[in-house]
C-alpha cells in the first residue's frame, strides 16, 4: 500500500515545488523525441485540460531535423529546446526540475535508458514514460524508476496491421472487472455476448466510431466465451486456401536469373554473326545447310587446318570464323562464371522464390515489420518479407522462423514479382520511408488491382488523404495509433486498453467521480455521448462493477465509471468528474 501511495505523494510534492520555484500552476511535461510519435504525443497533451488548465510542454529535439515528417517543433504553444545530447545540462535547460513528467521517445533503447538516468539526477521524483522496442527491459526500468511506464509503439500498432492484412478488426482484448472483453465483428459473436457497439466500418471512407445507433455498428466489444477471435479464424481460412507451390516456375526463375541482360545480348549478337557467316560459307563452298552448320561450328569452336587449295572466298570466311571463335570461347566462359555468381547471389538475396499464392508480403523488417511478421507466423500464415538491407533488424528472426527474405527495393515491380505479389493475400508496407511505402503500394496495386494493401504512413492526415485519393482502403500511422497511450501514461491515467479502429484510437479507462464535481448527483444517462463516450460499467465505492446499469441511477461521489471514449470525449468526462476548483 505504501508503494502505491508513493507516486501520488511525489506528484503532490512536485506540484508544490513548481509553485514555489516559478509560480507556475500548470502541469509541466518534457517531451524528448525526433519523429512523428513526439508530434502526436504533444498534440494529445495539448488537447488535454486538467483541473489547473492546459498543460505546459517543453519539447527537446535535435539541432537538425532527422526525418522529413513532423516532429513537433513547429507546434504553437510549445517551448522548444534544441540539443543533440540528453544530459543533465539539457534537462536543466528544459526546466525538468519540478516537472510533472518526462517522455523519452527516441528509437534508441540504450540511449533512452541513459537519458532516464541523467534525468533522475536532475529530478529524482519524476513520472517517466520510456519508448522501448525491447519490452523485456521494462521490469528493469521499473525497478530503477518506480513511477514509470515502458511502452512500445511497435507492439501497440502491430496487431492492427496484422488484423488489417487478414481483413479483420484489430484483436484487442483485455480483462476488467472479472470479464475478458475483446473487439470483434458483430457477425462473429453471439448477440448475448455483445457488451457495446464500437464502430461502423462498412464504408472505409466514412468510419463512424461509437455511433448513436448501436445496431448500425459492425464492430463491437464482446465478452470472451471461448470462441477464437476473428483474426485467428481468418488465419485458419488462409492456411486452408493456400495452394501448392509450383517447382517448374521456380526452375524457370532460376534459369532467368542465371545470366545478366548484357551478357545475354552479347551471346545473341555473336550467334547471329556466326549464323550469317555460316550462310555465306554454305554459298561459297556449295554445300548443304546441314554440312555448312557442321563446318561452321567446328571451325568456330576448334579451328581448322589451313588449306591453300581452297578458293579465296572460303579462306576468308574460314579466317573470320576462327576470329569469331576466339570471341565465343571467352564469352561462353564468362556466361558460365557470371551465371554461377548470379545464381548464388539470387539465392542469397531471395530473388529465386517459388511461386506462391494466398501468402502475405511484409515490406520492411524494422520495429513494426518484425512484429507483424512474427505475429502472422504465429497464426500459421505464410509470409514473405522484403527489405532493402541484407541484415535488417528482423533478419535474424526471419531466418529463425523460416520466413523468406528478399533483399531489394519494394518500389520496383521486379522485387514485387519475386515475392509473388500478384497472387498474395495482402501487401503490408511498413518501412520507415513514406515515399517508398506509397510507391510500393501503388506498384502492388498495378500488379493486382484487387490486392488488399495495408500501408504505413507516419503522418495521419497524409494517410487519410492517400485513402481518398488512391483508393487504398487501409492506411495506418503507427505514431497516431500509439500517441494516446503514451500521453495517458504520462498523465498517469488508468488506461485499461487502447482500441484501434481504422485511423482512430479509442481508450478504455476508468474514471472516479469526485465530490462536488459536475457529474455528482446527475443520472448515468448523461455520461454517454454519441461518437464520443460510451459507458461500459458502473460501480459504487467498494462494490463490484455493474455491466448493465440503469441509466436513471444517480451518480454519487466515489462512483467508478468504466468507459470507452475518444480522446476529446475522455478529456471532457475527466473534467466533469474532477473536483471543483478551489
LUMDREN-231938 format. One line per field, with one value per residue (C-alpha): residue in one letter; z, y, x. Coordinates in steps of 0.25 Angstrom, whole numbers, plus 2048, in hexadecimal, padded with zeros to 3 digits. Layout:
<rs>
residu <- c(A:...)
up <- c(Z:...)
north <- c(Y:...)
east <- c(X:...)
</rs>
This chain:
<rs>
residu <- c(X:X:X:X:X:X:X:X:X:X:X:X:X:X:X:X:X:X:X:X:X:X:X:X:X:X:X:X:X:X:X:X:X:X:X:X:X:X:X:X:X:X:X:X:X:X:X:X:X:X:X:X:X:X:X:X:X:X:X:X:X:X:X:X:X:X:X:X:X:X:X:X:X:X:X:X:X:X:X:X:X:X:X:X:X:X:X:X:X:X:X:X:X:X:X:X:X:X:X:X:X:X:X:X:X:X:X:X:X:X:X:X:X:X:X:X:X:X:X:X:X:X:X:X:X:X:X:X:X:X:X:X:X:X:X:X:X:X:X:X:X:X:X:X:X:X:X:X:X:X:X:X:X:X:X:X:X:X:X:X:X:X:X:X:X:X:X:X:X:X:X:X:X:X:X:X:X:X:X:X:X:X:X:X:X:X:X:X:X:X:X:X:X:X:X:X:X:X:X:X:X:X:X:X:X:X:X:X:X:X:X:X:X:X:X:X:X:X:X:X:X:X:X:X:X:X:X:X:X:X:X:X:X:X:X:X:X:X:X:X:X:X:X:X:X:X:X:X:X:X:X:X:X:X:X:X:X:X:X:X:X:X:X:X:X:X:X:X:X:X:X:X:X:X:X:X:X:X:X:X:X:X:X:X:X:X:X:X:X:X:X:X:X:X:X:X:X:X:X:X:X:X:X:X:X:X:X:X:X:X:X:X:X:X:X:X:X:X:X:X:X:X:X:X:X:X:X:X:X:X:X:X:X:X:X:X:X:X:X:X:X:X:X:X:X:X:X:X:X:X:X:X:X:X:X:X:X:X:X:X:X:X:X:X:X:X:X:X:X:X:X:X:X:X:X:X:X:X:X:X:X:X:X:X:X:X:X:X:X:X:X:X:X:X:X:X:X:X:X:X:X:X:X:X:X:X:X:X:X:X:X:X:X:X:X:X:X:X:X:X:X:X:X:X:X:X:X:X:X:X:X:X:X:X:X:X:X:X:X:X:X:X:X:X:X:X:X:X:X:X:X:X:X:X:X:X:X:X:X:X:X:X:X:X:X:X:X:X:X:X:X:X:X:X:X:X:X:X:X:X:X:X:X:X:X:X:X:X:X:X:X:X:X:X:X:X:X:X:X:X:X:X:X:X:X:X:X:X:X:X:X:X:X:X:X:X:X:X:X:X:X:X:X:X:X:X:X:X:X:X:X:X:X:X:X:X:X:X:X:X:X:X:X:X:X:X:X:X:X:X:X:X:X:X:X:X:X:X:X:X:X:X:X:X:X:X:X:X:X:X:X:X:X:X:X:X:X:X:X:X:X:X)
up <- c(800:803:7F6:7EF:7F6:7F3:7E5:7EA:7F5:7EA:7E1:7ED:7F1:7E2:7E1:7EE:7E9:7DC:7E3:7EC:7E1:7D5:7DA:7CE:7D1:7C4:7C4:7BC:7B4:7AC:79F:798:78A:77C:774:772:77F:786:77E:780:78F:790:789:792:79E:799:797:7A6:7B0:7BE:7CB:7CA:7BC:7B0:7B1:7AF:7A5:7A3:796:795:787:77F:779:76B:766:764:75D:753:75B:766:774:77C:77B:773:77C:782:791:793:799:790:795:78A:78F:78A:797:7A2:7AE:7BB:7B5:7AA:7B5:7BD:7B1:7AF:7BD:7C1:7D0:7D6:7C9:7C9:7BF:7B5:7A8:7A1:793:78B:783:78B:797:79D:79B:7A2:7AE:7AF:7AD:7B8:7C2:7BF:7C1:7CF:7D3:7D0:7D5:7DE:7DF:7D1:7C9:7BE:7B1:7A8:79A:798:78D:797:7A1:7A8:7AF:7B5:7C2:7C4:7C1:7CB:7D6:7D3:7D1:7DA:7D4:7C5:7B9:7AE:7A1:793:787:77E:788:788:779:774:778:770:763:765:766:75A:752:755:753:761:76D:776:780:78C:799:7A8:7B5:7BE:7CA:7C9:7BA:7AE:7A3:794:787:77C:771:775:76B:773:780:787:789:798:799:794:79E:796:787:783:775:767:75E:752:74A:74B:746:751:75E:76A:778:784:77B:781:77B:781:778:76C:771:76B:775:783:791:795:7A1:79E:79F:79A:78B:783:77F:771:76D:771:769:75D:75E:75E:751:74B:74F:749:73C:73A:72C:729:725:716:715:706:707:711:708:6FD:706:709:6FA:6F8:703:6FE:6F5:6F5:6E9:6E3:6E2:6DC:6D2:6CE:6CD:6C4:6BB:6B9:6B6:6AB:6A5:6A5:69F:694:691:691:686:67E:67F:67A:66E:66B:66E:666:672:678:685:68E:689:68A:698:69C:695:69B:6A9:6A8:6A2:6AD:6B9:6B6:6AA:69D:696:68B:67D:672:667:66B:664:669:66E:676:67C:680:687:68E:694:698:69E:6A6:6AB:6AF:6B7:6BE:6C4:6C6:6CF:6DA:6D9:6DC:6E8:6EC:6EB:6F4:6FE:6FF:6FF:70B:713:70F:714:721:723:71F:729:734:731:730:722:71E:725:722:71C:728:72A:736:73E:744:73F:74A:745:74F:75B:765:772:76D:762:76A:774:769:762:770:773:765:766:774:76D:763:757:74C:74C:742:747:73F:744:73D:747:747:756:75B:76A:767:75E:769:76E:75F:75D:76B:767:758:752:744:744:736:736:72D:72B:72C:724:718:711:70F:71E:720:715:71C:729:720:724:718:720:72E:738:73D:73C:749:747:754:751:756:749:746:737:735:73C:733:727:72B:72E:720:719:721:71C:70E:70E:715:715:71F:729:737:73B:749:749:754:753:75E:75C:760:757:74B:74E:74D:740:73A:73D:736:72A:726:72C:735:740:74B:74F:75D:765:770:777:776:77C:787:78C:794:79D:79F:7A2:7AC:7B2:7B4:7BB:7C3:7BF:7C1:7B2:7B2:7A3:796:78B:77D:773:765:767:775:782:78E:79C:7A7:7B4:7C2:7C8:7D6:7DA:7E4:7EE:7E9:7DA:7CE:7CE:7DD:7DE:7D0:7C9:7C2:7B5:7B4:7B3:7A5:799:78B:783:78F:79C:79F:7AD:7AF:7BE:7CB:7DA:7E7:7F0:7F6:7ED:7E0:7D2:7CD:7BE:7BB:7C4:7C4:7BC:7C6:7D2:7D9:7D9:7E7:7EB:7EB:7E0:7D5:7C6:7BC:7AF:7A0:79A:790:795:795:79C:7A7:7AA:7AB:7B4:7BD:7BF:7C3:7CD:7D3:7E0:7DE:7DE:7EC)
north <- c(800:809:807:80A:817:81C:821:829:82F:832:839:842:846:849:852:859:85B:860:86B:86F:86F:877:87A:871:86A:862:854:853:848:846:83E:839:834:836:82F:82F:828:834:83D:835:834:843:845:83B:842:850:84B:847:851:84D:854:85F:862:85E:857:85E:856:857:84F:84B:848:846:853:84E:846:838:834:83B:838:841:841:84B:857:85F:85E:86B:86C:862:867:860:85D:859:84F:843:83D:83A:83C:844:851:84F:84B:857:860:859:85C:84E:851:851:84C:842:838:835:82D:827:823:821:814:810:807:809:818:819:812:81B:827:822:820:82F:834:82D:835:842:83E:831:832:831:82A:823:81D:816:811:804:7F9:7EE:7EE:7E3:7EF:7F4:7ED:7F2:800:800:7FB:807:811:80D:817:814:80D:806:805:800:807:7FB:7F2:7FA:7FC:7EE:7E7:7F2:7EF:7E0:7E1:7EA:7E1:7D6:7DE:7DE:7E8:7EA:7DF:7E8:7E0:7E4:7DF:7E9:7E6:7D7:7D7:7D5:7DE:7DF:7E6:7DE:7DF:7DE:7D2:7CA:7CB:7C7:7D3:7D0:7D1:7E0:7EA:7F6:7FC:801:806:805:802:7FD:809:80B:819:81D:815:819:815:814:816:81B:80F:804:7FA:800:7FD:7F1:7F1:7EE:7EC:7DE:7D5:7C9:7BB:7B2:7B4:7B8:7C7:7CB:7CD:7BE:7BA:7C2:7BC:7AE:7B1:7B6:7A9:7A0:7A9:7A8:7A2:798:79E:79C:798:799:7A8:7A9:7A2:7AC:7B7:7B1:7B0:7BE:7C3:7BB:7C6:7D5:7DC:7E2:7D4:7CE:7D9:7D7:7C8:7CA:7D4:7CB:7BF:7C8:7CB:7BD:7B9:7C3:7BF:7B0:7B4:7BB:7AF:7A6:7AE:7AF:7A1:79C:792:790:797:78B:789:799:799:78E:794:7A2:79D:794:7A0:7AA:7A1:799:7A0:798:795:79F:79A:7A3:79B:7A1:7AD:7BB:7BD:7B0:7B4:7C2:7BC:7B2:7BD:7C5:7B9:7B6:7C4:7C3:7B6:7BE:7C7:7BC:7B3:7BE:7C3:7B5:7B4:7C2:7BD:7B1:7B9:7C4:7BB:7B3:7C0:7C6:7B9:7B9:7C8:7C6:7BA:7C2:7CF:7C7:7CA:7BC:7B8:7AE:7B3:7B5:7B8:7BD:7C1:7CF:7D8:7E1:7ED:7F2:7EA:7F5:7F6:7F5:7EC:7E2:7E1:7E0:7D5:7CD:7CE:7CA:7BE:7BB:7BA:7B0:7B9:7B8:7C5:7CB:7D6:7E1:7EB:7F4:7EF:7E1:7E1:7E9:7EA:7DE:7D6:7CC:7C9:7C7:7BD:7B6:7B5:7B1:7BD:7C0:7CE:7D5:7DF:7EA:7F7:7F4:801:7F8:7EF:7E4:7E3:7E2:7D8:7D0:7D0:7CB:7D7:7D5:7C8:7CC:7CF:7DC:7E6:7EC:7F8:7FD:802:810:817:81D:81F:811:80B:813:80F:800:801:807:7FD:7F2:7F7:7F7:7E9:7E5:7EF:7E7:7E6:7E9:7F4:7F7:804:80A:819:822:82E:82A:835:831:823:828:82F:823:81A:824:827:819:810:809:806:803:80C:80D:817:810:81C:821:814:813:822:822:816:81E:82B:823:81C:82A:830:823:820:811:80D:7FF:7FD:804:800:804:806:80A:817:819:815:812:812:809:80F:810:81E:821:82B:836:83C:849:846:849:83A:839:838:836:82A:820:823:830:828:823:82C:827:825:82A:822:815:80F:801:7FF:806:803:809:80B:7FD:7F5:7ED:7F2:7F2:7EF:7F3:7FF:806:814:81A:817:823:825:828:82B:81F:818:812:813:80A:810:80E:81C:824:82D:83A:833:82D:83B:841:836:837:846:843:838:841:849:857:861:868)
east <- c(800:80B:812:805:804:812:80F:803:80C:817:80D:808:816:819:80D:811:81F:81A:812:81E:828:821:813:80E:801:800:805:813:817:824:824:831:82F:832:827:818:816:81B:812:805:808:80A:7FD:7F6:7FB:7F7:7E9:7E9:7E3:7E6:7E0:7EB:7E8:7F0:7FE:80B:814:823:828:836:83A:848:84E:84B:83F:842:835:82C:820:81B:822:81A:824:81A:80E:80A:809:815:823:82D:83B:845:850:857:85A:850:859:857:85B:850:845:848:846:839:835:834:836:827:821:816:81A:825:823:82F:82A:837:839:845:842:850:850:843:848:854:84B:842:84E:852:844:844:850:848:83A:83A:82B:826:81B:823:81E:828:827:82E:82E:833:828:830:837:82A:82C:83A:835:82A:834:83D:831:825:81C:81E:817:81E:817:81A:813:816:80F:803:802:806:7F8:7F1:7FA:7F8:7E9:7E8:7F1:7E7:7DB:7D7:7D6:7E1:7E2:7E1:7DE:7DF:7DA:7D2:7C8:7C9:7C6:7CE:7CA:7CF:7CC:7C5:7BB:7AD:7AB:7B6:7AF:7A2:799:798:7A8:7A8:7AB:7AA:7AC:7B9:7B9:7B2:7BE:7B5:7B9:7C8:7C7:7BD:7C1:7B8:7BD:7B3:7A7:79A:792:799:792:799:7A7:7AE:7BA:7B6:7BC:7B9:7BB:7C4:7BD:7C8:7C6:7D2:7D3:7D1:7E0:7E2:7D6:7DB:7E9:7E3:7DC:7E8:7F0:7E5:7E5:7F4:7F7:802:80F:814:822:822:820:82B:835:831:834:842:845:841:84A:856:85C:85B:854:861:868:85B:85A:869:867:85B:863:86F:866:85F:86C:871:863:865:873:86F:864:86F:878:86D:86C:87B:87E:872:86D:860:85B:85E:86C:86E:869:873:87F:87B:87A:887:88F:88A:88C:898:89F:8A3:8AF:8B3:8B0:8B7:8AF:8A2:89C:8A0:891:891:89F:89A:88D:896:89F:893:88C:899:899:88A:88E:899:88E:884:88C:88F:881:87C:885:880:872:874:87C:872:867:86C:86F:861:85A:862:85E:850:84F:855:84C:840:83D:83B:82E:823:816:80D:7FE:7F6:802:805:810:816:81F:829:82E:830:82A:81B:81E:825:81A:810:818:819:80A:806:80F:809:7FC:802:801:80B:813:81E:826:82D:837:842:84C:852:853:847:842:839:842:847:839:834:83F:83B:82D:830:82A:830:837:838:843:83E:836:828:825:82A:820:82A:82C:81D:81C:827:81E:812:80A:801:7FB:7FD:7F2:7F7:803:807:810:817:824:828:828:81A:81E:824:817:80E:816:816:807:803:80C:806:7F8:7FD:801:7F4:7E9:7E1:7ED:7EA:7F5:7F8:800:808:809:80F:806:7F8:7F2:7FA:7F5:7E7:7E9:7F0:7E4:7DB:7E4:7E9:7DE:7E8:7DD:7E7:7F2:7F7:800:808:80A:7FC:7F7:801:801:7F4:7FA:807:800:7F7:803:80A:7FE:7FD:7EF:7EA:7E8:7E3:7E5:7E6:7DD:7E2:7D7:7DB:7E2:7DC:7E1:7D6:7DB:7D4:7D6:7D0:7CC:7C9:7BF:7C3:7BA:7B4:7B8:7AF:7AB:7A8:799:795:790:799:792:79A:7A7:7A5:7A7:7A5:7B2:7BA:7B8:7B0:7AE:7B2:7B0:7AD:7B1:7AE:7BA:7BF:7B5:7B7:7B4:7A6:7A7:798:796:789:78B:781:78B:790:79F:7A5:7B3:7BD:7B6:7BF:7BB:7C1:7C0:7C5:7C8:7CF:7DA:7D2:7C6:7CE:7D5:7C7:7C2:7CE:7CC:7BD:7C1:7CC:7CA:7C6:7D2:7D5)
</rs>
